Amino acid sequence: MRHLAVALLALSLSAQDATQALKAYEQHGRAHLLPWLSEVIRYPTVAGNAQAWADQKVWLQARAKELGFPFKDAGPIFEIELPGPKGAPVLGLVVHGDVQPVDATHWSFPPFAGTVKGGDIIGRGAADDKGPLVQALLAMKALERSGLKRTHTIRLLVGSDEESGSSDITAYLRDHKAPDYSLVLDSAFPVVVGEKAWNALWVQTAPGERPGHVEPYSVSDLEAGLAPSIVPDQASVTLTWKEGIPAWKPLMDRLAEKALPPGTHLFLKAEGDRLRVWTIGKAAHGGVNLEGGRNALMALASVLEGELPTGGADDLLAFARQAGSSLYGDGLGLTESDPLWGRAAVNVALAGPSAKVVTLGAPTPGAWALVINIRTPPPLVGSVLEDRLISQVSAFNTKTGSKLDPGGYYRDTPLAFKPEGKLVKRLMGDYGKATGEHPAPAISGGGTYAKRLPNSIAFGMWFPGKPYPGHDVDEKVPVSDLERGEKVLIETLVDLACGAPMVEPFNP
């Protein structure tokens, strides 16, 4: 009976502690949530935009100063800290300040305006990952204002190239020690116990024609997609009439009669000896919300089947049709299914000049390429996956007479945690206390910094049961979900940063 009383007292204190911190957020932090998120969305921190990153650094320094937190420029990573007792273990909160590229012409709102409308905040990075950045800052301040005694230092790490390789964490760790344990705020609630491997296959070929089917026009341009991790929402081919007066109408009539994949649209524009054929779909996260996308490249490949002269462009689109015949890898011979991990996820993502689309390997000068992003569960990784995919390309070449040259990135591996580990169970409990819900731990097709930073695990900030909007056109987050996520994070910081330090947190 005494043990039960002690347990009830501890639970009561925990609830009171969370209430104090939540009250501090309501009184002092909530008013900053949307203004700050709107502000930070306005920095177009896509890969290569050094000025936007420098401007965002100034913004982060100003917010840290306003909150009274130390700010440190640690090269590719910025640190913002809520100090604990001297010698206290460090609890890391990890986010990234870079974002995926956009094609603004496809957005209903300016992608870098941070628009608040209809209960949502809209803009590139709203979900991935600037929303969690602002939520982390305000949760840290709420904990400090609550007056609760902290047992940990909380260190917010803001990364700079998560969307284009995550080399920032590797560079950071050369001169800096990782936190004792970290929460990566860049995925799903309640806690991610498995992240699939992020790998890619690309095939390259000469764009010209070869003996076979002949047409009075040639393919002069091919372009599709923005990045490997985004379902392409646009794809186009430009055809050029070879000789004489162009006669585009029969081809245009045939194309207009063809059935398209659901949610995609075809457009045709003839100008003299050129015909542009393009398709529009819907962008989505290629690892987390593949089913929510509408692949424009697959639509283009479908509508042009049997309409192009034999050659490189036709070969690439034919392989796209095979590879993308299923979202789960059937077209590439990846038929395995695991009860926990599920199946592979295949995003036929990019097509065009090799120098433009083959960004992880060596493009062949003058060649065109097709890039396919593949999220795989164990054991479909490394040489096992590479051998399987190369054999698929070889069989395709033999069958069609094409000369696709395969390459790829196969260095990523899945990340797995024990569901019964101490930290996992604590996070599951914190989520349950904050929401009243108790879903199962998550498996994610999206890779996070947890694969690069020792002793870290992905924890939120997206709620289960809703399609993840990161990488989408019109990327948006309901304001209600931002508030709800803030509550979960504050509950978690009260538990972890004010509780007894954990020994071997990822073990039972």
C-alpha positions as CSV (number, residue, x, y, z in Angstrom):
1,M,0.0,0.0,0.0
2,R,2.9,2.4,0.9
3,H,4.4,1.7,-2.6
4,L,1.1,2.6,-4.2
5,A,0.9,5.8,-2.3
6,V,4.5,6.8,-3.3
7,A,3.7,6.0,-6.9
8,L,0.5,8.1,-6.8
9,L,2.4,11.0,-5.2
10,A,5.1,10.8,-7.9
11,L,2.4,10.8,-10.6
12,S,0.7,13.8,-9.0
13,L,4.0,15.8,-8.8
14,S,4.7,15.0,-12.4
15,A,1.2,16.3,-13.5
16,Q,1.7,19.4,-11.4
17,D,5.1,20.0,-12.9
18,A,3.7,19.7,-16.4
19,T,0.9,22.0,-15.5
20,Q,3.3,24.7,-14.3
21,A,5.3,24.6,-17.5
22,L,2.2,24.6,-19.7
23,K,0.9,27.6,-17.8
24,A,4.2,29.4,-18.3
25,Y,3.9,28.7,-22.1
26,E,0.3,29.9,-22.2
27,Q,1.3,33.2,-20.4
28,H,4.6,34.0,-22.1
29,G,5.2,31.8,-25.1
30,R,2.1,31.0,-27.0
31,A,1.9,34.5,-28.5
32,H,5.2,34.0,-30.2
33,L,4.4,30.6,-31.9
34,L,2.8,31.8,-35.2
35,P,4.7,35.1,-35.6
36,W,8.1,33.4,-35.1
37,L,7.2,30.5,-37.4
38,S,6.0,32.9,-40.1
39,E,9.3,34.8,-39.8
40,V,11.6,31.8,-40.0
41,I,9.7,30.4,-43.0
42,R,10.6,33.5,-44.9
43,Y,14.2,32.5,-45.2
44,P,14.5,30.3,-48.3
45,T,17.1,28.0,-46.9
46,V,17.3,25.5,-49.8
47,A,20.7,23.9,-50.5
48,G,23.1,26.5,-51.9
49,N,21.4,29.6,-50.7
50,A,24.2,30.9,-48.4
51,Q,22.5,34.3,-47.9
52,A,19.3,32.8,-46.6
53,W,21.2,30.7,-44.2
54,A,23.2,33.7,-43.0
55,D,20.0,35.7,-42.5
56,Q,18.4,32.8,-40.6
57,K,21.4,32.6,-38.3
58,V,20.9,36.3,-37.4
59,W,17.3,35.5,-36.7
60,L,18.2,32.6,-34.5
61,Q,20.8,34.7,-32.6
62,A,18.1,37.3,-32.0
63,R,15.6,34.8,-30.7
64,A,18.1,33.1,-28.4
65,K,19.1,36.6,-27.0
66,E,15.4,37.4,-26.5
67,L,14.9,34.2,-24.6
68,G,18.1,34.6,-22.6
69,F,19.7,31.5,-24.0
70,P,23.4,31.1,-25.0
71,F,23.9,30.8,-28.7
72,K,26.9,29.1,-30.3
73,D,27.9,28.9,-33.9
74,A,29.4,25.4,-34.2
75,G,30.1,25.5,-37.9
76,P,27.4,23.6,-39.8
77,I,25.4,23.3,-36.5
78,F,24.0,26.1,-34.3
79,E,23.6,25.4,-30.6
80,I,21.0,27.1,-28.3
81,E,21.2,26.0,-24.7
82,L,19.2,26.0,-21.5
83,P,21.9,25.3,-18.9
84,G,21.3,22.8,-16.1
85,P,23.4,22.1,-13.0
86,K,27.2,22.0,-13.4
87,G,28.2,18.7,-14.9
88,A,24.6,17.7,-15.7
89,P,24.0,15.3,-18.6
90,V,22.9,16.9,-21.8
91,L,19.5,16.2,-23.3
92,G,19.6,17.2,-27.0
93,L,16.7,18.5,-29.1
94,V,17.6,18.2,-32.8
95,V,16.0,20.0,-35.7
96,H,17.2,21.3,-39.1
97,G,16.8,24.7,-40.5
98,D,17.2,23.8,-44.2
99,V,14.3,23.0,-46.5
100,Q,13.5,21.1,-49.7
101,P,13.4,23.1,-53.0
102,V,10.2,24.4,-54.4
103,D,8.6,25.3,-57.7
104,A,6.7,28.4,-56.7
105,T,4.6,28.4,-59.8
106,H,2.8,25.3,-58.5
107,W,1.9,26.8,-55.1
108,S,-1.3,28.5,-54.2
109,F,0.5,30.7,-51.7
110,P,4.0,32.2,-51.8
111,P,6.2,29.3,-50.4
112,F,8.3,31.6,-48.3
113,A,5.7,33.9,-46.9
114,G,4.6,32.0,-43.8
115,T,0.9,32.6,-44.5
116,V,-1.7,31.9,-41.8
117,K,-5.1,31.1,-43.3
118,G,-8.1,28.9,-42.3
119,G,-6.5,27.6,-39.2
120,D,-3.2,26.5,-41.0
121,I,0.2,28.0,-41.4
122,I,1.5,27.5,-44.9
123,G,5.0,27.6,-46.3
124,R,8.1,25.5,-47.1
125,G,9.4,24.2,-43.8
126,A,6.2,24.7,-41.8
127,A,6.3,21.0,-40.9
128,D,9.8,20.1,-42.0
129,D,11.4,21.3,-39.9
130,K,10.9,25.0,-38.9
131,G,7.7,24.3,-37.0
132,P,9.6,22.0,-34.6
133,L,12.4,24.5,-34.3
134,V,10.1,27.2,-33.0
135,Q,8.2,24.7,-30.8
136,A,11.5,23.6,-29.2
137,L,12.6,27.2,-28.4
138,L,9.3,27.9,-26.7
139,A,9.2,24.6,-24.8
140,M,12.6,25.3,-23.4
141,K,11.6,28.7,-22.3
142,A,8.4,27.4,-20.7
143,L,10.4,24.9,-18.7
144,E,12.8,27.6,-17.5
145,R,9.9,30.0,-16.5
146,S,8.2,27.2,-14.6
147,G,10.9,27.3,-12.0
148,L,11.2,23.5,-11.9
149,K,14.5,22.1,-10.8
150,R,16.3,20.8,-13.8
151,T,18.6,17.8,-13.7
152,H,19.8,18.1,-17.4
153,T,21.1,20.8,-19.7
154,I,18.9,21.1,-22.7
155,R,20.8,21.8,-25.9
156,L,19.0,22.6,-29.1
157,L,21.0,21.6,-32.2
158,V,19.9,23.3,-35.5
159,G,21.3,21.6,-38.5
160,S,22.0,23.0,-42.0
161,D,21.9,20.3,-44.6
162,E,19.6,17.5,-43.5
163,E,17.7,17.7,-46.8
164,S,20.8,17.3,-48.9
165,G,23.0,14.7,-47.2
166,S,23.3,15.4,-43.5
167,S,27.0,15.9,-43.7
168,D,26.6,18.7,-41.1
169,I,26.3,16.2,-38.2
170,T,29.4,14.3,-39.3
171,A,31.4,17.6,-39.4
172,Y,30.0,18.7,-36.1
173,L,31.0,15.5,-34.3
174,R,34.7,15.9,-35.3
175,D,35.0,18.7,-32.8
176,H,32.0,18.5,-30.6
177,K,30.6,15.8,-28.2
178,A,27.1,14.6,-28.9
179,P,24.5,15.1,-26.2
180,D,24.1,12.2,-23.8
181,Y,20.7,11.4,-25.5
182,S,18.7,13.3,-28.0
183,L,15.2,13.7,-29.4
184,V,15.1,14.4,-33.2
185,L,12.0,16.5,-33.8
186,D,11.6,15.6,-37.4
187,S,9.3,12.7,-37.8
188,A,6.3,11.1,-36.2
189,F,4.7,10.7,-32.9
190,P,4.5,8.8,-30.5
191,V,8.2,7.7,-31.1
192,V,10.0,6.2,-34.1
193,V,11.5,2.8,-33.4
194,G,12.5,2.1,-37.0
195,E,13.7,4.2,-39.9
196,K,14.0,2.5,-43.3
197,A,17.2,2.9,-45.3
198,W,17.4,5.8,-47.8
199,N,19.0,4.6,-51.0
200,A,18.8,5.4,-54.7
201,L,19.2,3.8,-58.2
202,W,19.9,5.8,-61.2
203,V,20.3,4.8,-64.9
204,Q,22.0,6.8,-67.5
205,T,22.0,6.6,-71.3
206,A,22.8,8.6,-74.4
207,P,19.7,10.6,-75.3
208,G,19.9,10.0,-79.1
209,E,18.0,7.5,-81.2
210,R,18.9,4.0,-82.1
211,P,17.5,1.6,-84.7
212,G,14.0,0.6,-84.1
213,H,10.7,2.5,-84.0
214,V,10.9,5.7,-86.1
215,E,8.9,8.9,-85.7
216,P,9.0,12.1,-87.7
217,Y,10.0,13.9,-84.6
218,S,12.8,13.6,-82.0
219,V,13.0,14.1,-78.3
220,S,15.0,17.3,-77.6
221,D,14.3,17.8,-73.9
222,L,13.3,15.8,-70.9
223,E,12.8,17.2,-67.4
224,A,11.0,16.0,-64.3
225,G,11.2,16.4,-60.5
226,L,12.8,18.6,-57.9
227,A,14.6,16.2,-55.6
228,P,14.9,12.5,-54.9
229,S,12.8,12.7,-51.7
230,I,9.9,14.5,-53.4
231,V,7.2,12.8,-55.5
232,P,7.5,14.8,-58.8
233,D,4.6,17.1,-59.4
234,Q,5.8,18.1,-62.9
235,A,7.4,16.4,-65.9
236,S,7.8,17.4,-69.5
237,V,9.2,16.3,-72.9
238,T,9.8,18.6,-75.8
239,L,9.5,17.0,-79.3
240,T,11.1,18.6,-82.4
241,W,9.8,17.9,-85.9
242,K,12.6,16.6,-88.1
243,E,11.8,17.7,-91.6
244,G,9.1,19.5,-93.5
245,I,5.9,21.2,-92.2
246,P,5.1,20.0,-88.7
247,A,1.9,17.9,-88.4
248,W,1.3,17.7,-84.6
249,K,-2.5,17.3,-84.6
250,P,-2.7,13.4,-85.0
251,L,-0.2,12.9,-82.1
252,M,-1.9,15.6,-79.9
253,D,-5.3,13.9,-80.5
254,R,-3.9,10.5,-79.6
255,L,-2.3,11.8,-76.4
256,A,-5.4,13.7,-75.4
257,E,-7.4,10.5,-75.6
258,K,-5.2,8.5,-73.3
259,A,-6.1,7.7,-69.8
260,L,-4.0,9.2,-67.1
261,P,-3.2,8.0,-63.6
262,P,-5.7,9.5,-61.1
263,G,-4.9,13.0,-59.9
264,T,-2.6,13.9,-62.8
265,H,-3.2,16.2,-65.8
266,L,-1.9,16.4,-69.3
267,F,-1.0,19.6,-71.2
268,L,0.1,20.1,-74.8
269,K,1.5,23.1,-76.6
270,A,2.6,23.2,-80.2
271,E,4.8,26.0,-81.4
272,G,6.1,25.6,-85.0
273,D,8.4,22.6,-85.1
274,R,8.2,22.0,-81.4
275,L,5.6,20.3,-79.2
276,R,5.8,20.5,-75.5
277,V,4.1,17.6,-73.6
278,W,3.9,18.0,-69.9
279,T,2.0,16.5,-66.9
280,I,1.2,17.9,-63.5
281,G,0.6,15.8,-60.4
282,K,0.9,16.4,-56.6
283,A,4.2,16.6,-54.7
284,A,4.5,14.6,-51.4
285,H,7.3,13.3,-49.1
286,G,8.8,10.3,-51.0
287,G,9.4,8.3,-47.8
288,V,6.6,9.3,-45.4
289,N,3.6,10.1,-47.6
290,L,4.3,8.4,-50.9
291,E,0.7,7.3,-51.3
292,G,-0.4,10.9,-51.0
293,G,1.6,12.0,-54.0
294,R,0.5,12.0,-57.7
295,N,3.6,11.2,-59.7
296,A,3.8,13.4,-62.8
297,L,6.8,11.6,-64.2
298,M,4.9,8.3,-64.1
299,A,2.0,10.1,-65.9
300,L,4.3,11.3,-68.6
301,A,5.8,7.9,-69.0
302,S,2.3,6.4,-69.3
303,V,0.9,8.8,-71.9
304,L,4.1,8.6,-74.1
305,E,4.2,4.8,-74.2
306,G,4.5,3.8,-77.9
307,E,4.8,7.4,-79.1
308,L,8.5,8.1,-79.0
309,P,11.2,7.0,-81.4
310,T,13.4,4.2,-80.1
311,G,16.3,5.7,-78.2
312,G,17.5,7.0,-74.8
313,A,14.5,9.0,-73.8
314,D,12.1,6.2,-74.6
315,D,14.3,3.8,-72.8
316,L,14.3,5.9,-69.6
317,L,10.5,6.3,-69.6
318,A,10.0,2.6,-70.3
319,F,12.2,1.8,-67.3
320,A,10.3,4.3,-65.2
321,R,7.0,2.5,-66.1
322,Q,8.5,-0.8,-64.9
323,A,10.1,0.6,-61.7
324,G,7.1,2.7,-60.8
325,S,4.4,0.0,-61.6
326,S,4.0,-0.3,-57.8
327,L,4.8,2.1,-55.0
328,Y,6.3,-0.8,-53.1
329,G,9.0,-2.2,-55.3
330,D,7.3,-5.0,-57.3
331,G,8.6,-3.5,-60.5
332,L,12.1,-3.8,-59.2
333,G,11.8,-7.3,-57.8
334,L,11.5,-6.0,-54.2
335,T,8.6,-8.1,-53.1
336,E,9.6,-8.8,-49.4
337,S,7.2,-7.8,-46.7
338,D,8.1,-7.7,-42.9
339,P,5.4,-7.7,-40.2
340,L,7.0,-4.8,-38.4
341,W,8.8,-2.9,-41.2
342,G,6.3,-3.4,-44.0
343,R,7.6,-3.1,-47.6
344,A,10.0,-1.0,-49.6
345,A,8.8,2.4,-51.0
346,V,9.8,3.4,-54.5
347,N,9.6,7.0,-55.8
348,V,10.5,7.5,-59.5
349,A,11.7,11.0,-58.7
350,L,13.9,12.7,-61.4
351,A,14.6,12.6,-65.1
352,G,16.7,14.8,-67.3
353,P,20.3,15.6,-68.1
354,S,22.6,13.5,-65.9
355,A,24.6,16.6,-64.8
356,K,21.4,18.0,-63.2
357,V,19.7,15.0,-61.7
358,V,22.6,12.6,-60.6
359,T,23.7,14.6,-57.6
360,L,25.0,11.8,-55.4
361,G,27.3,10.1,-57.9
362,A,29.2,10.7,-61.1
363,P,27.0,12.0,-64.0
364,T,28.0,10.9,-67.5
365,P,28.7,13.9,-69.7
366,G,26.0,14.4,-72.3
367,A,23.9,11.6,-70.9
368,W,20.3,11.7,-69.7
369,A,19.3,9.9,-66.5
370,L,16.4,8.6,-64.4
371,V,16.7,8.7,-60.6
372,I,14.7,6.4,-58.3
373,N,14.6,6.9,-54.5
374,I,14.1,3.7,-52.6
375,R,13.3,3.4,-48.9
376,T,14.0,-0.2,-47.8
377,P,13.6,-2.4,-44.7
378,P,16.2,-4.9,-43.6
379,P,17.6,-7.0,-45.2
380,L,17.2,-5.0,-48.5
381,V,20.3,-2.9,-48.0
382,G,23.9,-2.5,-49.2
383,S,25.2,-5.1,-51.7
384,V,22.0,-7.1,-51.4
385,L,19.9,-4.2,-52.7
386,E,22.5,-3.2,-55.2
387,D,22.9,-6.6,-56.7
388,R,19.1,-7.0,-57.0
389,L,18.6,-3.7,-58.7
390,I,21.6,-4.1,-61.1
391,S,20.1,-7.4,-62.2
392,Q,16.8,-5.7,-62.9
393,V,18.5,-3.2,-65.1
394,S,20.5,-5.9,-66.9
395,A,17.3,-7.9,-67.6
396,F,15.6,-4.7,-68.9
397,N,18.5,-4.0,-71.3
398,T,18.5,-7.6,-72.6
399,K,14.7,-7.5,-73.1
400,T,14.5,-4.1,-74.8
401,G,17.9,-3.7,-76.4
402,S,18.5,-0.5,-74.5
403,K,21.8,0.5,-73.0
404,L,21.0,1.8,-69.5
405,D,24.1,2.2,-67.4
406,P,23.2,1.6,-63.7
407,G,24.6,3.5,-60.7
408,G,23.4,4.2,-57.2
409,Y,23.7,5.1,-53.6
410,Y,23.6,2.1,-51.3
411,R,25.4,3.2,-48.1
412,D,22.4,3.9,-45.9
413,T,21.0,1.2,-43.5
414,P,17.9,1.0,-41.4
415,L,17.9,2.2,-37.8
416,A,16.1,0.2,-35.2
417,F,15.4,0.6,-31.4
418,K,14.1,-1.7,-28.8
419,P,10.5,-0.9,-28.1
420,E,11.1,-1.9,-24.5
421,G,14.0,0.5,-24.0
422,K,13.8,2.9,-21.1
423,L,13.8,6.0,-23.2
424,V,11.2,4.6,-25.7
425,K,8.9,3.7,-22.8
426,R,9.3,7.1,-21.2
427,L,8.5,8.9,-24.5
428,M,5.5,6.7,-25.0
429,G,4.3,7.5,-21.5
430,D,4.8,11.2,-22.0
431,Y,2.9,11.2,-25.3
432,G,0.1,9.3,-23.6
433,K,-0.1,11.7,-20.7
434,A,-0.2,14.7,-23.0
435,T,-2.7,13.4,-25.5
436,G,-4.7,10.7,-23.7
437,E,-3.9,8.5,-26.7
438,H,-1.7,5.4,-26.8
439,P,-0.8,4.4,-30.4
440,A,1.9,1.9,-31.2
441,P,5.5,3.1,-31.8
442,A,6.1,4.2,-35.4
443,I,8.1,2.8,-38.3
444,S,9.1,5.6,-40.7
445,G,10.2,5.6,-44.3
446,G,11.8,9.0,-43.7
447,G,15.4,9.1,-42.5
448,T,16.4,11.6,-39.8
449,Y,19.5,12.9,-38.0
450,A,19.0,9.9,-35.6
451,K,21.0,7.9,-38.1
452,R,23.9,10.4,-37.8
453,L,23.9,11.5,-34.2
454,P,24.8,8.9,-31.5
455,N,22.2,8.1,-28.9
456,S,19.3,9.9,-30.6
457,I,15.8,8.9,-31.6
458,A,13.1,10.6,-33.6
459,F,10.2,11.9,-31.5
460,G,7.4,13.8,-33.3
461,M,6.3,16.4,-34.2
462,W,3.7,14.9,-36.6
463,F,0.6,13.2,-35.2
464,P,-0.4,9.7,-36.3
465,G,-3.3,9.2,-38.7
466,K,-2.6,12.3,-40.8
467,P,-0.6,12.4,-44.1
468,Y,2.7,14.1,-43.5
469,P,2.8,17.5,-45.4
470,G,6.6,17.9,-45.5
471,H,7.9,18.3,-49.1
472,D,4.3,18.9,-50.4
473,V,3.2,21.8,-52.5
474,D,1.4,24.2,-50.2
475,E,3.1,22.5,-47.2
476,K,1.0,23.4,-44.2
477,V,0.4,22.6,-40.5
478,P,-2.8,23.1,-38.6
479,V,-2.3,25.6,-35.8
480,S,-4.1,23.2,-33.5
481,D,-1.5,20.5,-34.2
482,L,1.3,23.0,-33.4
483,E,-0.3,23.7,-30.1
484,R,-0.9,20.1,-29.4
485,G,2.7,19.2,-30.2
486,E,3.9,22.0,-27.9
487,K,2.0,20.3,-25.1
488,V,3.6,17.0,-25.8
489,L,7.1,18.4,-26.0
490,I,6.7,20.4,-22.7
491,E,5.4,17.3,-21.0
492,T,8.4,15.4,-22.2
493,L,10.9,18.0,-21.2
494,V,9.4,18.1,-17.7
495,D,9.8,14.3,-17.5
496,L,13.3,13.9,-19.0
497,A,15.1,17.2,-18.1
498,C,13.8,17.3,-14.6
499,G,13.9,13.6,-13.9
500,A,16.7,11.3,-12.9
501,P,19.4,10.8,-15.6
502,M,19.0,7.5,-17.4
503,V,21.7,4.9,-17.7
504,E,21.8,3.1,-21.0
505,P,18.5,4.8,-22.1
506,F,18.0,2.6,-25.2
507,N,18.2,-0.6,-23.3
508,P,15.4,-2.1,-21.1
